[in-house]
Amino acid sequence: MDAGELGLRYLTTSARIRRTVDERMAASGVSLARTKILQVLAGLGPVKQTRLATELGMAARSITQAVEAMERDGLVERSADAADKRAKVVSATPAGLTALAAGEASGDAVLRSIFERLGPARLEALDEILEVLGEHD
């Protein structure tokens, strides 16, 4: 198998694992995408939507749509920025933090079940491979 074929196989496997993780996390109450938003809010505290978009590498419009949906579901709340009334500050609600904990636990469980099958030696080898692949920039 050549490098290109292996690369495509890696991408296919990665997409399948991501889909599985997302499905299990969503079943526990919060999707992978929502988990990422909640993780930023839990780590930074209340932030402007523009900063949230920057932290996640998302377009402003995409973060606005995601935050609006999460607000409807009671996971986040938005308020006007005291310094700039046009800007919105987003913060996680207690329900959002509870959902985050459940989502992270669910995601961790499915990832462990997938990757523990490799055993310690293969996990270490995979870690080294991912380190090399991460140096592509």
NORQUI-V395173 format. One record per residue. N is the residue number from 1. PSI is psi as a letter, one per 20 degrees, with the letter a starting at -180 (* if undefined). D_LAST is the distance of its C-alpha to the last C-alpha in whole Angstrom. Layout:
n=N psi=PSI d_last=D_LAST
n=N psi=PSI d_last=D_LAST
//
This chain:
n=1 psi=p d_last=24
n=2 psi=r d_last=21
n=3 psi=h d_last=18
n=4 psi=g d_last=18
n=5 psi=g d_last=21
n=6 psi=h d_last=19
n=7 psi=g d_last=16
n=8 psi=h d_last=19
n=9 psi=g d_last=21
n=10 psi=g d_last=18
n=11 psi=g d_last=18
n=12 psi=g d_last=21
n=13 psi=g d_last=22
n=14 psi=g d_last=19
n=15 psi=g d_last=21
n=16 psi=g d_last=25
n=17 psi=g d_last=24
n=18 psi=g d_last=23
n=19 psi=g d_last=26
n=20 psi=g d_last=28
n=21 psi=g d_last=27
n=22 psi=g d_last=27
n=23 psi=g d_last=31
n=24 psi=h d_last=32
n=25 psi=g d_last=30
n=26 psi=h d_last=32
n=27 psi=h d_last=35
n=28 psi=i d_last=35
n=29 psi=i d_last=35
n=30 psi=p d_last=32
n=31 psi=r d_last=29
n=32 psi=g d_last=25
n=33 psi=g d_last=25
n=34 psi=h d_last=28
n=35 psi=g d_last=27
n=36 psi=g d_last=23
n=37 psi=g d_last=25
n=38 psi=h d_last=28
n=39 psi=g d_last=26
n=40 psi=g d_last=24
n=41 psi=h d_last=28
n=42 psi=h d_last=29
n=43 psi=h d_last=27
n=44 psi=i d_last=27
n=45 psi=a d_last=31
n=46 psi=p d_last=32
n=47 psi=q d_last=29
n=48 psi=q d_last=30
n=49 psi=h d_last=28
n=50 psi=h d_last=26
n=51 psi=h d_last=24
n=52 psi=g d_last=24
n=53 psi=g d_last=23
n=54 psi=g d_last=20
n=55 psi=h d_last=19
n=56 psi=i d_last=19
n=57 psi=k d_last=17
n=58 psi=q d_last=20
n=59 psi=q d_last=22
n=60 psi=g d_last=25
n=61 psi=g d_last=28
n=62 psi=g d_last=26
n=63 psi=h d_last=26
n=64 psi=g d_last=30
n=65 psi=g d_last=31
n=66 psi=g d_last=29
n=67 psi=g d_last=31
n=68 psi=g d_last=34
n=69 psi=g d_last=35
n=70 psi=h d_last=34
n=71 psi=g d_last=37
n=72 psi=h d_last=39
n=73 psi=j d_last=38
n=74 psi=j d_last=39
n=75 psi=h d_last=36
n=76 psi=r d_last=35
n=77 psi=q d_last=37
n=78 psi=q d_last=36
n=79 psi=r d_last=38
n=80 psi=q d_last=39
n=81 psi=p d_last=37
n=82 psi=h d_last=40
n=83 psi=h d_last=38
n=84 psi=n d_last=37
n=85 psi=i d_last=39
n=86 psi=h d_last=37
n=87 psi=q d_last=34
n=88 psi=p d_last=34
n=89 psi=p d_last=33
n=90 psi=p d_last=32
n=91 psi=q d_last=33
n=92 psi=q d_last=34
n=93 psi=r d_last=37
n=94 psi=h d_last=39
n=95 psi=h d_last=39
n=96 psi=g d_last=35
n=97 psi=h d_last=34
n=98 psi=g d_last=36
n=99 psi=h d_last=35
n=100 psi=g d_last=31
n=101 psi=g d_last=33
n=102 psi=g d_last=34
n=103 psi=g d_last=31
n=104 psi=g d_last=29
n=105 psi=g d_last=31
n=106 psi=g d_last=32
n=107 psi=g d_last=28
n=108 psi=g d_last=28
n=109 psi=g d_last=31
n=110 psi=h d_last=29
n=111 psi=g d_last=26
n=112 psi=g d_last=28
n=113 psi=h d_last=31
n=114 psi=g d_last=28
n=115 psi=h d_last=26
n=116 psi=h d_last=29
n=117 psi=h d_last=30
n=118 psi=h d_last=28
n=119 psi=r d_last=29
n=120 psi=g d_last=28
n=121 psi=g d_last=27
n=122 psi=h d_last=25
n=123 psi=g d_last=23
n=124 psi=g d_last=22
n=125 psi=g d_last=21
n=126 psi=h d_last=19
n=127 psi=g d_last=18
n=128 psi=g d_last=17
n=129 psi=g d_last=15
n=130 psi=h d_last=13
n=131 psi=g d_last=12
n=132 psi=g d_last=11
n=133 psi=h d_last=9
n=134 psi=i d_last=7
n=135 psi=j d_last=6
n=136 psi=i d_last=4
n=137 psi=* d_last=0
//
